[in-house]
Amino acid sequence: MFNIGFAELIVILLVAFVIVGPKDLPKVARTLGRWVRQAKEMYRDFKNEMGLDETADELMEVKRDLDKTIREADPSVELRKAQRETRQALREAEESVRGKPPQGK
Protein backbone atom coordinates (compact mmCIF):
# COMPACT_ATOMS: atom_id res chain seq x y z
CA MET A 1 0.00 0.00 0.00
CA PHE A 2 2.68 2.52 1.02
CA ASN A 3 5.51 0.54 -0.60
CA ILE A 4 7.69 0.66 2.52
CA GLY A 5 10.59 -1.76 2.73
CA PHE A 6 12.02 -3.43 5.81
CA ALA A 7 14.88 -0.93 6.18
CA GLU A 8 12.50 2.04 6.03
CA LEU A 9 10.25 0.39 8.60
CA ILE A 10 13.18 -0.04 11.01
CA VAL A 11 14.11 3.65 10.62
CA ILE A 12 10.50 4.71 11.25
CA LEU A 13 10.32 2.52 14.37
CA LEU A 14 13.60 3.91 15.71
CA VAL A 15 12.44 7.51 15.15
CA ALA A 16 9.09 6.72 16.82
CA PHE A 17 10.93 5.06 19.71
CA VAL A 18 13.05 8.19 20.23
CA ILE A 19 10.18 10.68 19.82
CA VAL A 20 7.42 8.85 21.72
CA GLY A 21 9.53 6.89 24.12
CA PRO A 22 9.37 3.21 25.09
CA LYS A 23 6.53 3.72 27.57
CA ASP A 24 3.94 5.14 25.14
CA LEU A 25 5.10 3.34 21.97
CA PRO A 26 2.60 0.41 22.28
CA LYS A 27 -0.31 2.85 22.70
CA VAL A 28 0.77 4.84 19.66
CA ALA A 29 1.19 1.64 17.60
CA ARG A 30 -2.32 0.44 18.56
CA THR A 31 -3.83 3.80 17.69
CA LEU A 32 -2.00 3.91 14.38
CA GLY A 33 -3.13 0.34 13.62
CA ARG A 34 -6.76 1.31 14.27
CA TRP A 35 -6.48 4.33 11.97
CA VAL A 36 -4.99 2.23 9.18
CA ARG A 37 -7.72 -0.40 9.60
CA GLN A 38 -10.44 2.27 9.53
CA ALA A 39 -8.91 3.87 6.43
CA LYS A 40 -8.85 0.49 4.64
CA GLU A 41 -12.47 -0.17 5.62
CA MET A 42 -13.53 3.27 4.41
CA TYR A 43 -11.73 2.72 1.10
CA ARG A 44 -13.32 -0.72 0.66
CA ASP A 45 -16.78 0.69 1.47
CA PHE A 46 -16.27 3.56 -0.96
CA LYS A 47 -15.25 1.15 -3.73
CA ASN A 48 -18.27 -1.05 -3.05
CA GLU A 49 -20.71 1.88 -2.97
CA MET A 50 -19.36 3.45 -6.12
CA GLY A 51 -19.18 0.11 -7.94
CA LEU A 52 -15.58 0.69 -8.98
CA ASP A 53 -14.77 -3.02 -9.09
CA GLU A 54 -17.63 -3.77 -11.45
CA THR A 55 -16.83 -0.74 -13.59
CA ALA A 56 -13.20 -1.78 -13.87
CA ASP A 57 -14.23 -5.32 -14.83
CA GLU A 58 -16.63 -3.97 -17.44
CA LEU A 59 -13.95 -1.70 -18.90
CA MET A 60 -11.49 -4.59 -19.13
CA GLU A 61 -14.12 -6.69 -20.93
CA VAL A 62 -14.77 -3.83 -23.38
CA LYS A 63 -11.02 -3.52 -23.99
CA ARG A 64 -10.75 -7.27 -24.70
CA ASP A 65 -13.70 -7.06 -27.10
CA LEU A 66 -12.16 -4.08 -28.90
CA ASP A 67 -8.81 -5.82 -29.22
CA LYS A 68 -10.51 -8.92 -30.63
CA THR A 69 -12.58 -6.85 -33.08
CA ILE A 70 -9.49 -4.98 -34.26
CA ARG A 71 -7.61 -8.25 -34.80
CA GLU A 72 -10.54 -9.73 -36.70
CA ALA A 73 -11.04 -6.59 -38.80
CA ASP A 74 -7.38 -6.43 -39.78
CA PRO A 75 -7.38 -6.76 -43.58
CA SER A 76 -3.64 -7.41 -43.81
CA VAL A 77 -4.07 -11.15 -43.23
CA GLU A 78 -6.50 -11.50 -46.10
CA LEU A 79 -4.39 -9.19 -48.28
CA ARG A 80 -1.28 -11.33 -47.71
CA LYS A 81 -3.26 -14.45 -48.58
CA ALA A 82 -4.57 -12.86 -51.77
CA GLN A 83 -1.07 -11.68 -52.61
CA ARG A 84 0.33 -15.22 -52.23
CA GLU A 85 -2.45 -16.66 -54.38
CA THR A 86 -1.87 -14.00 -57.05
CA ARG A 87 1.88 -14.69 -57.12
CA GLN A 88 1.21 -18.41 -57.41
CA ALA A 89 -1.23 -17.83 -60.29
CA LEU A 90 1.29 -15.58 -62.04
CA ARG A 91 4.04 -18.20 -61.64
CA GLU A 92 1.75 -20.87 -63.07
CA ALA A 93 0.80 -18.60 -65.99
CA GLU A 94 4.46 -17.83 -66.73
CA GLU A 95 5.35 -21.51 -66.62
CA SER A 96 2.48 -22.44 -68.93
CA VAL A 97 3.59 -19.75 -71.40
CA ARG A 98 7.13 -21.18 -71.36
CA GLY A 99 5.74 -24.65 -71.93
CA LYS A 100 6.55 -26.12 -68.51
CA PRO A 101 3.87 -28.00 -66.59
CA PRO A 102 2.67 -26.14 -63.46
CA GLN A 103 4.40 -27.12 -60.23
CA GLY A 104 2.48 -28.29 -57.19
CA LYS A 105 -0.33 -30.02 -59.09
Rosetta blueprint (number, residue, H / E / L):
1 M L
2 F L
3 N L
4 I L
5 G L
6 F H
7 A H
8 E H
9 L H
10 I H
11 V H
12 I H
13 L H
14 L H
15 V H
16 A H
17 F H
18 V H
19 I H
20 V H
21 G L
22 P L
23 K L
24 D L
25 L H
26 P H
27 K H
28 V H
29 A H
30 R H
31 T H
32 L H
33 G H
34 R H
35 W H
36 V H
37 R H
38 Q H
39 A H
40 K H
41 E H
42 M H
43 Y H
44 R H
45 D H
46 F H
47 K H
48 N H
49 E H
50 M H
51 G L
52 L H
53 D H
54 E H
55 T H
56 A H
57 D H
58 E H
59 L H
60 M H
61 E H
62 V H
63 K H
64 R H
65 D H
66 L H
67 D H
68 K H
69 T H
70 I H
71 R H
72 E H
73 A H
74 D L
75 P L
76 S H
77 V H
78 E H
79 L H
80 R H
81 K H
82 A H
83 Q H
84 R H
85 E H
86 T H
87 R H
88 Q H
89 A H
90 L H
91 R H
92 E H
93 A H
94 E H
95 E H
96 S H
97 V H
98 R H
99 G L
100 K L
101 P L
102 P L
103 Q L
104 G L
105 K L
